Amino acid sequence: MMKTADIQIRDPFILPEPQERFYYLFGTTDKNCWKGAGEGFDCFRSKDLCAWEGPMPAFRPPPSFWGTENFWAPEVYRFHDRYYMFASFKAKRCYRGTQILSSTRATGPYVPLTDGPITPADWECLDGTLHVDSDGSPWIIFCHEWVQVHNGAMYAMRLSPDLKKPAGRPVFLFNASEAPWVFRPKWPEKQGEFRFPTYVTDGPFLFRNRNGILLMLWSSSGSKGYAMGIARSESGVVTGPWRQDAVPLWAKDGGHGMIFRGFDGRLFVTFHMPNKTPKERPVFIEIEDTDIGIRLKAESPNKQYAGKGK
């Protein structure tokens, strides 16, 4: 068994399976996800969010798979009678995009649902996440990446019921620079490739709180490094308009998070911290569902869930 502190992972995502009473942990698991050939995604499972079985190979690319590098941020959902993985990939002379894969088991193996990514073919996109609206229609929310548009943008696109194709055009939600807590990072200009102000959008995840407020957890660069903020839909639906909270939910050197409910009924946010490879680890912090949104119940990852769930 592995402890949480033993698992190098970015962009952690938890799939709770109530019947099995297991938490399944997915994320970016290549040792160096920035360079070299992409290897795939591993999965871990736990009864208590502390001791983990694994790694188990959830996805390994078939020889014909279009993506060759930057295997990032898998998210797994149970939708109808199957499990679906939304993950980002890139290849030489191909734009980065979110591909949907499927499996009959939570642990996989996951296979491509279509021949290519679901995001627009000529856009640099990443971090697609699934949202099912009140009518039962599936949507993908994704980032139009700063490397192409400079001011990273968030979009939503309705999908067909089988998740195999778009069912509408992408709908613009907001730009990264709209959030008061977002800072312009210095590193793109240091690379010498970019000569415009750049602002990052990363890791959207939607959550509807107890009063029906539709919230989006997302990440960017803040005053203290990688950070997570909250946007809220003023209409209560995914197309917005979206209003940004003034201060981030998490401000220092951690991000790309998601929210899940534990088997004991409590809510948690998980994200990776710190933001430097190979030191990234998943953290779990209990959150409170309030009348107006969510708030952390601890201000330090050292006070994360101790694994005493039922």
N, C-alpha and C positions, 0 to 999 in steps of 0.2 A: 504493500500500500504506500502511496505517496501522500505527503502533506501539501497543503495549499502553497506553502513557501517553496516547494520543490518544483513547481510547474512554471516553466517559462511560457508565457502566453500573452498575446496582445488581443485586444478587442473581445474580451470574454463574453460569452453568451450562454445563459442557463436555460435549459428545457426541463421543467419539472414534469415527471410522469407519475401522477397520483396513484395509479393502480399498482405500479411497481414500487412506489415510494423511493425512487431514485431521482437525483438531480444529475442531468447530463450536461457536461461542460464542453463547449466548442470554442474555437477561436483561431487566431493566426498562430500556427505552431511550428512553422519552419524556423530553424535556428537563426538563419539570417534571411528574413523575408524581403530585404531590400535589394539584394544582389544574387545572381545565379539562378539556376533552374528551380522552379517551384516543385516541391515534393508532394504536397497534399495537405490534408487536414487530419488531425488526430482528435479523439474524443476521450473524455474521462467521465467516470460516474461515481457518485457518492451518496451515502445515506444522510450525512450530517454537514456537508460543505467544509469538512476538515480533512477527512481521510478519503483518498481517491484511488479507484481502480483504473488502470491504464498505463500508458496510452494504448488506445485501440484505433486502428486505421479506419477513419470514416470515409475518406475520399482519396483515391490515388488516380491521377489522370490516365485515361486510356491513350494508346499511341496516337490516335487521331484527334485528340483534344486540342482545341485552338489555342488555349492559354498555355504559356510556357514559363511565366515569371510573375512575381508579386502576387502570390496566392494569399488573399487577405480577407479577414472579417466574415467568416461563415456564420450565418444565423439559421437556426433550425426550428421549424414550426410544424405542428400537426394540423393539417388542413384537410377536411373531409376524411378520407380513409388512408391517407399517406403522409409521409414526412417529407418536407421540402426544405432544401438548403438554398439560401441566397448568399452568394459569395462573389468576390471581385477577383478578376484575373486580367493579365496583360500579356502581350506578345510583341516581338519586333514587327514593326510596320502594321500593328493593329492598335486601335484605341482601347484603353482600359474600359471594362464594362462589368456589370453584374450578370452572372449566369445563374439560372435556377437549375438545381439538381433534385432528384427524388429518390426515395427508398421506401421499402415496406417496414423497415426497422429504424428505431431511433439512432442506433449506432452505425447504420449503413450496412453495406456499401452504397454510397450515393452515386448515381449515374446522371449524366446531362439529360435534361428534359427536352432540349432542342439543340440544334447544331451550333448556336452562338448565343451571345448575351441578349438579354431582354431589353436592356437600355439602348438608346439610339446609337446606331452603328457608327456615326461620325462624331460622336461626343466622347470626351474623356469623362467617364463616370465611375463612381465607386460607392460602396457601402449601402447597397439597396436593402431596404427593410420592408416587411409585409405589414399592411394595415387592412383590416376587414371592416367596412363601414356598416352602418345600421341596416342597410338593405342586404347585407351579406356579400357585397361585391368586393373583390380583392383589389388592392392598390399596391404599387411599389413606390416608396419614397426613397429618393436617392440624391446624391451630390453630383452636380455638374462641376467638375474639378477646376480649382484655381489655375492649374498649369495651362488650361485652355482659355479660361474666361477671366483670369486674374482676381476678380472678386467672386470667390466661390459661391455657388447658388444651390438652393434646395428646390427640388421639383417633386411632384407627385404625378403618377400615371396609372390610370385604371387598367386592369388586366382582364383577360378572358377568364371565365370560371375555371378552366383547366390550367391556368397560369402559363400557357404556351405562347401567348402573343399579346401585344398591347390591344386594349379596347378603346383607345382614345389617344389624343396627343398629350405630351408632357405639359403640366400646368405649373407655372412658376409660383413659388411660395415666398421666398425671401433671399436676400444676399447676406453674406457673412457680416459685412460692415454695418448692417442695421442694428446689431446687438451692441449696446454701450460697453460691454465688458470685453469685446474682441479687440485685440491689438494686431497691428501689422507686423508680422515677423520679419526679422532682418535677414534670415538665411537664404531666401530665394535670390536676392540680389548679390549675395556673396558668391553664389554659384556661377555668376556671369552669364546665365542664360536669359534672365528676366530683367526687364528694364521698366516695369510698371509696378505700381503698388499692388500687393497681393494680400488676400485675406482668405483664410482656410475654412471650408466646411467639411466636417467629418461626422460619421457615426450617428445618423438620426435613429431615434426609437420613439414610438408613440405610446402614450399611456393615458387612459381616461380615468380621472380621479372620482372620488365618491360622489361629488356633486355634478358629474357629467362633463367637467371641463377637459377638453382634449389638449394634452400637453405633448410637446416634443422635447426630448432630451437630445442634445447634440453637442459636438465638440469643436474647438478652434484653439487659437493661440490667445492667451490672456496675458495679464501683466506679470504673472509669475510662471509662465510656461503653458504647457498643455492644460486645458481646462474644459469643463462641461457647463453648459448653460441650459436654460429652459425657455422655450417659446410656447405661446398659447394661442389656440385658434379662437378668434372672437366670434365666429359663427358656430363653433362646435363641430365643424366638419373639416375634412382634410384639406380642402381647397382654401381654407382661411377666410379672411385675412389673418396673418400671424403677427402677434405682438411679442416683443422680446422682453424678458425680465432684465432689470438693470444690472444685477450682480449675478455671477455664476453660482451654480449649485456646488461645484467643486472647483477650486481656484488654482491649485498648485500641483503641476507635474503629474497629472493623471487624467485619464479620459477614455473616450469611446465606451460609454456605458449602456446598460439596459436595466430594466426593472422586472422583477419577478416576485411571486408570492410563495413563501415557504409552506411546507406541509402543516405547520402549526398556525397558519393564517397571517403571519407577519409579512410585511413587504421589505424587499431589499433592493439596493442598487449594487451592481457589480461593474467594475471597470479595471483597467490595468494601470499599474503604478509601480515604479517610475516609468517615464516615457523613453527610456534609453535601452537599446538592445545591447546585451542579452539579459538585462536586469529586470525586465517586465514580469510582474506577478499579478494574479487576480486578487482583488480585495472585495469584501462583502460588507456593506454597511446598512444597518436597518434604517428605514425611512418611515416617516409618518404621512399618511394621507390626510390632508387638511381640507378645510372648507374651500380654500382658494388655490390649492395646488399640492405640492409635496415639500417636505423638508427633511434634512438629515437628522437622525436621532443621536449621532455621534459626529464629532468634528475631526476625528483621527482614524486612520485605518488600523491603528493599534487597538482600537476598541471594536473591531469588526466582529461579526457573528462568531461565537465560540464553538458552534457545532453541537449545541445541546437540544436540538430540535427533537420532536417526537416522531 
